[in-house]
Amino acid sequence: MKSHFRRTACMVAALIAVGMVLPVAAAGQDLPRTPWGDPDLQGIWSNTTTTPLQRPEELADRTTLTDEERAERDAERAANADRPPPPGQTGAYNSFWFERGFTGEQTSLVVDPPSGQLPPLTPPAAARAEAIHTVRYSDRRDWTTDFHLYDRCLTRALPGSMMPGFYNHNYNILQTPDHVVIQVEMIHDSRIVPLDGRPQIDPSIQQWLGSSRGRWEGDTLVVETTNLSAKANEQRVEMANVVFGIGENARLVERFTRIDYQVTVHDPTTYQSAWTVSMPMVAIEGPLFEYACHEGNYALRNMLSGARADEAAAAAAQK
């Protein structure tokens, strides 16, 4: 518990300070560098924020909030943090365990399209999304694959693994002259990004987090990712404003600096246009904590087996 409070306190202080750091970092002054001269991105970072992914309707014509509006929204969320769950539901963690962060200046994490909204899905992708939604939110699920990858403790895929949601939005970045490693606290995903100019792997090889290749453009680390797995294609099945996996034909372009993270999603088979998300990356005190949800989440199989047993018993009692 002390670790949780310490990390939360560090996050608050860093979020307050990030506005003062921004002009210096943007100008490229006093930028920390590795012994081999690259910008030093190493350390524990958080992208925790309560800024919504998409711009709310009441802010449709605005891209930024005033300081007063941000404070008002944060106070309202804090007041509602521990509301009891709806009747018939068990609820989840209370506010102690969540890392909600604060509302940023942006009215949405989506900065392109300028509307702050995700672009429309293509007709085939919309039909797929509707079919997935029907299964995910039905009262009956027949097998573990009826749950999404996050429920099954497998992955949040991309871009989901790099986006904030509700807790564990923390990242450990390590660097060598020819690699960058990004360890994700949520579901313990790890990304290994070569910087040595090697060619991309064969398109037939698909992976949960795709295959990434990085390069430096000035003081910005640019990472391009392809070869995403078709199994992770769960676009628009959103939890806490996070788009999890997208189409297997997608290409992601990420841009990392010491204070900012941006990702642009190019996926013409899923979205009718590209879209870009921008969010702050705030340095915090570590360490990363263990994400203790074992791969596959075997409890789901047991719950489904129990439900089928209850149904069989009820059917037998009616005969």
WOURCOR-V656799 format. One record per residue. N is the residue number from 0. RES is the residue in one letter. SS is DSSP state (A for helix, B for strand, O for the rest). PHI is phi in whole degrees, -180 to 180 (none if undefined). D_LAST is the distance of its C-alpha to the last C-alpha in Angstrom with 1 decimal. Layout:
n = [N/N]
res = [RES/RES]
ss = [SS/SS]
phi = [PHI/PHI]
d_last = [D_LAST/D_LAST]
//
This chain:
n = [0/1/2/3/4/5/6/7/8/9/10/11/12/13/14/15/16/17/18/19/20/21/22/23/24/25/26/27/28/29/30/31/32/33/34/35/36/37/38/39/40/41/42/43/44/45/46/47/48/49/50/51/52/53/54/55/56/57/58/59/60/61/62/63/64/65/66/67/68/69/70/71/72/73/74/75/76/77/78/79/80/81/82/83/84/85/86/87/88/89/90/91/92/93/94/95/96/97/98/99/100/101/102/103/104/105/106/107/108/109/110/111/112/113/114/115/116/117/118/119/120/121/122/123/124/125/126/127/128/129/130/131/132/133/134/135/136/137/138/139/140/141/142/143/144/145/146/147/148/149/150/151/152/153/154/155/156/157/158/159/160/161/162/163/164/165/166/167/168/169/170/171/172/173/174/175/176/177/178/179/180/181/182/183/184/185/186/187/188/189/190/191/192/193/194/195/196/197/198/199/200/201/202/203/204/205/206/207/208/209/210/211/212/213/214/215/216/217/218/219/220/221/222/223/224/225/226/227/228/229/230/231/232/233/234/235/236/237/238/239/240/241/242/243/244/245/246/247/248/249/250/251/252/253/254/255/256/257/258/259/260/261/262/263/264/265/266/267/268/269/270/271/272/273/274/275/276/277/278/279/280/281/282/283/284/285/286/287/288/289/290/291/292/293/294/295/296/297/298/299/300/301/302/303/304/305/306/307/308/309/310/311/312/313/314/315/316/317/318]
res = [M/K/S/H/F/R/R/T/A/C/M/V/A/A/L/I/A/V/G/M/V/L/P/V/A/A/A/G/Q/D/L/P/R/T/P/W/G/D/P/D/L/Q/G/I/W/S/N/T/T/T/T/P/L/Q/R/P/E/E/L/A/D/R/T/T/L/T/D/E/E/R/A/E/R/D/A/E/R/A/A/N/A/D/R/P/P/P/P/G/Q/T/G/A/Y/N/S/F/W/F/E/R/G/F/T/G/E/Q/T/S/L/V/V/D/P/P/S/G/Q/L/P/P/L/T/P/P/A/A/A/R/A/E/A/I/H/T/V/R/Y/S/D/R/R/D/W/T/T/D/F/H/L/Y/D/R/C/L/T/R/A/L/P/G/S/M/M/P/G/F/Y/N/H/N/Y/N/I/L/Q/T/P/D/H/V/V/I/Q/V/E/M/I/H/D/S/R/I/V/P/L/D/G/R/P/Q/I/D/P/S/I/Q/Q/W/L/G/S/S/R/G/R/W/E/G/D/T/L/V/V/E/T/T/N/L/S/A/K/A/N/E/Q/R/V/E/M/A/N/V/V/F/G/I/G/E/N/A/R/L/V/E/R/F/T/R/I/D/Y/Q/V/T/V/H/D/P/T/T/Y/Q/S/A/W/T/V/S/M/P/M/V/A/I/E/G/P/L/F/E/Y/A/C/H/E/G/N/Y/A/L/R/N/M/L/S/G/A/R/A/D/E/A/A/A/A/A/A/Q/K]
ss = [O/A/A/A/A/A/A/A/A/A/A/A/A/A/A/A/A/A/A/A/A/A/A/A/A/A/O/O/O/O/O/O/B/O/O/O/O/O/B/O/O/O/B/B/B/B/O/O/O/O/O/O/O/O/O/O/A/A/A/O/O/O/O/B/O/O/A/A/A/A/A/A/A/A/A/A/A/A/A/O/O/O/O/O/O/O/O/O/O/O/O/O/O/O/A/A/A/O/O/O/O/O/O/O/O/B/O/O/O/B/B/B/O/O/O/O/O/O/O/O/B/O/A/A/A/A/A/A/A/A/A/A/A/A/A/A/O/O/O/O/O/O/O/A/A/A/O/O/O/O/O/O/O/O/O/O/O/O/B/A/A/A/O/O/O/O/O/O/O/B/B/B/B/B/B/B/O/O/B/B/B/B/B/B/O/A/A/A/O/B/B/B/B/B/O/O/O/O/O/O/O/O/O/O/O/O/B/O/O/O/B/B/B/B/B/B/B/O/O/B/B/B/B/B/B/B/O/B/O/A/A/A/O/O/O/O/O/O/B/O/O/B/O/O/B/O/O/O/O/O/B/B/B/B/B/B/O/O/O/B/B/B/B/B/B/B/O/O/O/O/B/O/O/O/B/B/B/B/B/B/O/B/B/O/O/O/O/O/O/O/O/O/O/O/O/O/O/O/A/A/A/A/A/A/A/A/A/A/A/A/A/A/A/A/A/A/A/A/O]
phi = [none/-61/-63/-62/-64/-62/-68/-64/-64/-64/-65/-60/-62/-69/-65/-66/-81/-62/-65/-78/-80/-53/-62/-68/-64/-64/-82/77/-89/54/-76/-60/-131/-73/-58/-96/102/-77/-55/-91/-102/-71/132/-100/-126/-133/-114/-58/-161/-100/-64/-70/-60/-110/-71/-62/-59/-71/-116/-58/-101/-129/-106/-136/-112/-79/-61/-65/-66/-64/-64/-64/-67/-66/-66/-66/-65/-64/-68/-98/-63/-115/-65/-65/-69/-61/-56/87/-115/-83/80/-125/-68/-85/-64/-58/-90/-89/-112/-79/73/-137/-75/-86/-69/-68/-84/-158/-73/-70/-109/-148/-60/-60/-67/77/-114/-64/-67/-62/-75/-69/-55/-63/-69/-64/-65/-65/-62/-66/-64/-65/-61/-61/-71/-63/-113/-84/-79/-127/-129/-91/-154/-61/-71/-77/-95/-78/-62/-70/-58/-87/59/-96/-176/-99/58/-125/-85/-55/-64/-106/-121/-75/-145/-150/-163/61/-89/-126/-139/-107/-106/-121/-133/-130/-60/-124/-148/-126/-116/-118/-94/-99/-68/-69/59/44/-73/-135/-116/-112/-115/-69/-117/-93/79/-64/-68/-69/-72/-59/-59/-73/-93/-112/-136/-52/-105/68/-124/-112/-134/-119/-158/-99/-117/64/-99/-111/-85/-108/-123/-109/-128/-133/60/-75/-78/-62/-67/-96/-78/-130/-59/66/-89/-97/-126/52/69/-112/-85/-80/-73/-130/-67/-70/-95/-75/-132/-106/-122/-106/-129/-110/-127/-73/-130/-151/-133/-131/-136/-112/-104/-108/-150/-64/-82/-113/-112/-77/-159/-72/-144/-130/-115/-131/-151/-74/-114/-111/-71/-132/-79/-82/-92/-69/-97/-66/-93/-91/-121/-72/-58/97/44/-63/-60/-61/-62/-65/-64/-66/-62/-64/-63/-66/-65/-63/-64/-65/-66/-66/-65/-66/-69/-81/-78]
d_last = [53.2/57.0/56.7/54.4/56.8/59.8/58.4/57.4/60.9/62.5/60.4/61.5/65.1/64.9/63.4/66.2/68.7/67.5/69.3/72.6/72.0/71.2/74.8/76.2/73.5/73.6/77.3/76.9/79.1/78.7/75.6/74.5/74.9/73.9/76.8/76.7/77.0/73.6/72.2/70.4/66.8/65.7/63.9/60.7/59.9/57.3/56.4/54.5/54.8/53.0/54.7/51.9/51.6/52.1/54.5/53.0/53.6/55.9/58.2/58.2/62.0/62.7/62.7/63.7/63.1/65.8/65.9/65.0/61.9/60.7/61.2/59.3/56.3/56.2/56.4/53.5/51.3/52.3/51.5/47.9/47.3/45.1/43.1/39.7/36.7/34.7/31.9/28.8/31.0/32.5/35.8/38.1/41.5/43.9/47.3/49.0/47.4/48.0/51.2/51.5/55.2/57.1/57.6/60.2/62.8/60.9/58.5/56.3/56.1/56.2/60.0/59.9/59.1/61.3/58.6/56.8/53.7/52.0/52.9/50.3/48.1/48.7/46.3/44.5/44.3/43.0/40.2/39.3/39.5/37.1/34.6/34.9/34.7/31.5/29.9/31.6/30.6/27.1/24.2/22.6/24.6/23.5/26.4/29.7/31.7/30.0/32.1/35.8/38.4/39.3/35.8/36.0/39.4/41.1/43.7/44.6/46.5/49.6/50.8/48.0/49.4/52.7/51.5/50.7/47.4/46.5/47.8/49.5/51.7/54.4/56.3/58.7/61.3/63.5/66.4/68.6/71.3/68.9/65.4/63.4/60.2/57.7/55.3/52.4/51.0/47.6/45.4/48.7/49.6/53.2/55.3/58.4/60.9/63.9/67.1/69.2/68.9/66.8/65.0/61.4/58.9/57.6/55.4/52.7/52.1/49.7/49.1/47.0/50.3/52.2/55.7/58.4/62.2/64.5/68.1/70.5/71.8/74.4/72.7/69.2/66.7/65.1/62.0/60.5/57.0/55.4/53.0/49.9/46.5/44.3/41.4/42.8/42.9/41.0/43.7/43.2/40.1/42.1/41.6/44.3/46.6/46.5/46.2/44.9/45.3/46.8/47.5/48.7/51.8/52.9/56.1/56.6/60.1/60.3/63.4/63.9/66.8/67.2/66.0/63.8/61.1/60.4/58.1/58.3/55.4/56.3/53.2/53.9/50.6/48.7/51.1/53.6/56.4/57.1/56.5/58.1/57.0/59.6/59.0/61.2/61.2/62.2/63.5/61.8/62.1/59.7/58.1/54.9/51.9/49.2/46.2/43.6/40.6/40.3/40.2/36.8/35.1/32.7/30.8/29.3/27.6/26.2/24.9/23.2/21.6/20.5/19.0/17.0/15.8/14.7/12.9/11.1/10.3/9.1/6.8/5.5/5.6/3.8/0.0]
//
